[in-house]
Amino acid sequence: MPLYRDFSDDTATILVWKYDENEELNIDELLEPENADKVKDYHPKKLQEVLMVRKLLKSLKPNSKILYKEREPFLSPKDAEISITHSFPFAAIAISKNKIGIDIEKFNPKILRVIDKFTYENERGFIPFDTEVVFYTIIWSVKESMYKIHHSKHWSLKKHYEVRPFELKYLHHIKCRVHDDQISDELKARVEFFDEYCFTIVEE
């Protein structure tokens, strides 16, 4: 299987795979029976992404499977924490002893149309005009990664997830926070670039 990047650290295995059209993705072998209904209406490319993640998992933990609780994936048997992400032709998986969130996003100017959906105006003062797409893609990706650690259908990326000001030369130490009326959890994000993509890792 063509492993594209390995971002593993002392506490987590974090792997990215790039799709190879010669790679066989057998749905009967890879997909958990419990998820058959979940994927029945998926677009072919999205289904390929799902199967790519399963093939990565089988290479790491052949006796485990990915199940879902309210759209949130978990390992069965639950002997580790997991996070998954995909954006064709890439798929990635993180397996850790601690809670972890990963996300992959392609840099796309269209993100500028939706910045009001995930940031406040007073969060944007540090962003240089000539690199807006890069900065907003990182902010979106960090917030998505935090969401995978602190998951709630009642929370919004704009209201409950904060990314502190950062510089592109310090992408391994981005400070971020999840908060509501009861909690305020300080976290740190690590961001990697490859091809035209942003890959984000947030670990507890």
C-alpha positions in Angstrom: 0.0 0.0 0.0 1.5 3.4 -1.0 2.2 5.3 2.2 2.5 9.0 1.3 3.5 10.6 4.7 4.3 9.5 8.2 3.7 12.1 10.9 3.9 9.7 13.8 5.3 10.9 17.2 6.0 9.5 20.6 2.3 8.9 21.5 0.6 8.4 18.1 0.8 6.7 14.8 -0.3 9.2 12.1 -0.2 8.0 8.5 -1.4 9.5 5.2 -2.0 7.4 2.1 -2.4 8.7 -1.5 -4.8 6.7 -3.7 -3.2 4.5 -6.4 -5.7 3.3 -9.0 -3.9 0.0 -9.2 -4.6 -0.6 -5.5 -7.5 -3.0 -4.9 -10.1 -1.8 -2.4 -12.5 -4.7 -1.9 -15.6 -3.5 0.0 -16.5 -7.0 1.1 -13.1 -7.4 2.7 -12.6 -3.9 4.1 -16.0 -2.5 5.2 -17.4 -3.4 8.5 -20.9 -5.0 8.2 -22.2 -2.5 10.8 -21.4 0.4 8.4 -23.0 -1.1 5.2 -26.1 1.1 5.5 -24.0 4.2 6.3 -22.2 4.1 3.0 -24.9 2.8 0.7 -25.5 6.2 -0.9 -21.9 7.5 -0.9 -20.4 8.9 -4.0 -17.8 6.5 -5.4 -14.9 8.7 -4.5 -16.1 9.1 -0.9 -16.5 5.3 -0.7 -13.0 4.9 -1.9 -11.8 7.3 0.9 -13.7 5.2 3.5 -12.1 2.0 2.2 -8.6 3.6 2.1 -8.9 4.4 5.8 -9.9 0.8 6.5 -7.0 -0.6 4.5 -4.7 1.7 6.5 -6.2 0.4 9.7 -5.8 -3.3 8.7 -2.1 -2.6 8.1 -1.8 -1.3 11.7 -4.4 -3.2 13.7 -5.7 -6.1 11.6 -8.2 -7.3 14.3 -9.8 -3.9 14.9 -12.6 -2.1 13.1 -14.0 1.4 13.0 -17.5 1.9 14.4 -19.5 5.1 15.0 -21.4 6.7 17.9 -23.3 9.7 16.8 -21.1 10.1 13.7 -18.0 10.0 15.9 -15.6 7.1 15.0 -14.1 4.8 17.6 -12.1 1.6 17.5 -13.5 -1.8 18.4 -12.1 -3.2 20.5 -11.6 0.2 22.2 -7.9 -0.2 23.1 -6.8 3.2 21.6 -8.1 6.5 20.4 -8.6 7.1 16.7 -9.2 10.0 14.3 -9.7 9.7 10.5 -9.8 12.2 7.7 -9.9 12.1 3.9 -9.9 14.4 0.9 -9.5 12.5 -2.3 -6.9 11.3 -3.3 -5.7 11.4 0.3 -6.8 9.5 3.4 -5.3 9.5 6.8 -5.6 7.8 10.2 -4.3 8.5 13.6 -4.1 6.0 16.4 -3.1 7.2 19.8 -3.2 6.4 23.6 -4.6 10.0 24.0 -7.5 11.8 22.4 -6.4 13.0 19.0 -8.0 14.9 16.0 -6.6 15.1 12.5 -7.9 16.9 9.4 -6.9 17.4 5.8 -7.9 20.4 3.7 -7.0 21.5 0.2 -6.1 25.2 -0.2 -8.9 26.8 -2.1 -9.8 30.5 -2.5 -13.5 29.6 -2.0 -12.8 29.4 1.8 -12.9 33.2 1.8 -16.7 33.1 1.0 -17.4 31.4 4.3 -15.0 32.9 6.9 -18.0 34.4 8.7 -19.2 30.9 9.4 -16.2 29.9 11.5 -14.4 33.1 12.6 -15.3 36.4 14.2 -14.1 39.7 12.8 -11.9 40.3 15.9 -10.1 37.0 15.3 -8.8 38.1 11.9 -6.5 41.0 12.7 -3.3 39.1 12.5 -3.9 37.6 9.0 -1.9 39.1 6.1 -4.0 40.0 3.1 -1.7 38.2 0.6 -1.9 34.9 2.4 -5.5 34.9 3.5 -6.3 31.5 1.9 -3.5 29.8 3.7 -4.3 31.3 7.1 -8.1 30.6 6.9 -7.5 27.1 5.7 -5.3 26.4 8.7 -7.8 27.9 11.1 -10.6 25.9 9.6 -8.5 22.7 9.7 -7.4 23.3 13.3 -11.0 23.9 14.4 -12.1 20.7 12.6 -9.4 18.7 14.4 -10.4 20.1 17.8 -14.0 19.2 17.0 -12.9 15.6 16.6 -11.5 15.7 20.2 -14.4 17.7 21.8 -17.4 16.6 19.7 -20.9 18.0 20.3 -23.7 18.6 17.9 -24.6 21.7 19.9 -21.3 23.4 19.4 -20.2 25.7 16.5 -16.7 26.1 15.0 -17.3 29.9 15.3 -18.5 30.1 18.9 -16.7 27.3 20.8 -13.4 26.8 19.0 -10.6 29.4 19.1 -7.3 29.5 17.2 -4.8 32.0 18.7 -2.7 34.3 16.4 0.2 32.4 14.8 2.9 32.8 12.1 3.5 30.5 9.2 7.1 29.8 10.4 5.8 28.3 13.7 3.2 25.8 12.4 4.1 23.1 15.0 3.1 25.3 17.9 -0.3 26.8 17.2 -2.2 27.5 20.4 -5.9 26.8 20.3 -8.8 26.3 22.7 -12.2 24.6 23.1 -14.6 26.3 25.5 -18.2 26.8 26.6 -19.8 27.9 29.9 -18.4 24.9 31.8 -15.0 24.1 30.2 -12.0 25.8 28.7 -9.5 23.3 27.3 -6.2 24.6 26.1 -4.6 22.6 23.2 -1.8 22.8 20.7 -1.9 22.1 17.0 0.7 20.9 14.6 0.3 21.8 10.9 2.0 20.2 7.9 1.9 21.1 4.2 2.2 18.8 1.3 1.1 19.2 -2.4 -1.7 21.7 -2.2 -3.0 20.5 1.2 -2.9 21.4 4.8 -2.8 18.6 7.3 -3.5 19.3 11.0 -2.9 17.3 14.2 -4.3 18.2 17.6 -3.4 16.0 20.5 -4.5 16.1 24.1 
